[in-house]
């Protein structure tokens, strides 16, 4: 990710620290509604974890 997004190094460094936290701390950061939380989600290290179908199903569950 760093080589593909060198401009995001600060956020990726922050993710490194976040991922050393507890599951609850990680989830809290992933769900942070602030502008900074949105910025973090733009460079999430979880990209590619879900298949496109799983991702679509997750979005659909929020619509319900």
C-alpha positions as a LaTeX table, in Angstrom:
\begin{tabular}{lrrr}
\hline
Residue & $x$ (\AA) & $y$ (\AA) & $z$ (\AA) \\
\hline
Unk1 & 0.00 & 0.00 & 0.00 \\
Unk2 & 2.80 & 2.38 & 0.79 \\
Unk3 & 4.32 & 2.07 & $-2.68$ \\
Unk4 & 0.91 & 2.58 & $-4.32$ \\
Unk5 & $-0.04$ & 5.49 & $-2.03$ \\
Unk6 & 3.13 & 7.31 & $-0.93$ \\
Unk7 & 1.09 & 10.44 & $-0.15$ \\
Unk8 & $-0.81$ & 8.44 & 2.48 \\
Unk9 & 2.23 & 7.46 & 4.55 \\
Unk10 & 1.08 & 9.41 & 7.61 \\
Unk11 & $-2.28$ & 7.64 & 7.64 \\
Unk12 & $-0.67$ & 4.26 & 7.02 \\
Unk13 & 1.70 & 4.91 & 9.91 \\
Unk14 & $-1.32$ & 5.67 & 12.06 \\
Unk15 & $-2.98$ & 2.41 & 10.96 \\
Unk16 & 0.12 & 0.54 & 12.11 \\
Unk17 & $-0.40$ & 1.91 & 15.60 \\
Unk18 & $-4.15$ & 1.29 & 15.52 \\
Unk19 & $-3.65$ & $-2.35$ & 14.55 \\
Unk20 & $-1.53$ & $-2.88$ & 17.66 \\
Unk21 & $-4.56$ & $-2.03$ & 19.81 \\
Unk22 & $-7.38$ & $-4.19$ & 21.06 \\
Unk23 & $-10.22$ & $-5.31$ & 18.82 \\
Unk24 & $-12.53$ & $-2.79$ & 20.49 \\
Unk25 & $-10.04$ & 0.02 & 19.85 \\
Unk26 & $-9.65$ & $-1.00$ & 16.20 \\
Unk27 & $-13.42$ & $-1.16$ & 15.67 \\
Unk28 & $-13.87$ & 2.23 & 17.33 \\
Unk29 & $-11.37$ & 3.79 & 14.94 \\
Unk30 & $-12.93$ & 2.05 & 11.93 \\
Unk31 & $-16.33$ & 3.48 & 12.87 \\
Unk32 & $-15.11$ & 6.97 & 13.80 \\
Unk33 & $-17.57$ & 9.40 & 12.15 \\
Unk34 & $-15.15$ & 12.34 & 12.22 \\
Unk35 & $-13.44$ & 13.79 & 9.17 \\
Unk36 & $-10.19$ & 12.16 & 10.29 \\
Unk37 & $-11.99$ & 8.83 & 10.63 \\
Unk38 & $-13.20$ & 9.18 & 7.04 \\
Unk39 & $-9.64$ & 9.97 & 5.95 \\
Unk40 & $-8.39$ & 6.81 & 7.67 \\
Unk41 & $-11.01$ & 4.69 & 5.94 \\
Unk42 & $-9.82$ & 5.97 & 2.57 \\
Unk43 & $-6.52$ & 4.11 & 3.10 \\
Unk44 & $-7.76$ & 1.16 & 5.13 \\
Unk45 & $-5.40$ & $-1.81$ & 5.34 \\
Unk46 & $-8.51$ & $-4.01$ & 5.10 \\
Unk47 & $-8.96$ & $-3.37$ & 1.38 \\
Unk48 & $-9.40$ & $-6.64$ & $-0.45$ \\
Unk49 & $-10.32$ & $-8.63$ & 2.67 \\
Unk50 & $-13.91$ & $-9.04$ & 1.50 \\
Unk51 & $-14.91$ & $-10.29$ & $-1.91$ \\
Unk52 & $-17.05$ & $-7.91$ & $-3.99$ \\
Unk53 & $-20.12$ & $-10.03$ & $-3.18$ \\
Unk54 & $-19.40$ & $-9.91$ & 0.56 \\
Unk55 & $-18.87$ & $-6.17$ & 0.41 \\
Unk56 & $-22.16$ & $-5.68$ & $-1.46$ \\
Unk57 & $-23.97$ & $-7.84$ & 1.12 \\
Unk58 & $-22.51$ & $-5.74$ & 3.94 \\
Unk59 & $-23.72$ & $-2.52$ & 2.31 \\
Unk60 & $-27.14$ & $-4.04$ & 1.71 \\
Unk61 & $-27.41$ & $-4.99$ & 5.39 \\
Unk62 & $-27.00$ & $-1.31$ & 6.33 \\
Unk63 & $-29.83$ & $-0.37$ & 3.98 \\
Unk64 & $-32.17$ & $-2.73$ & 5.84 \\
\hline
\end{tabular}
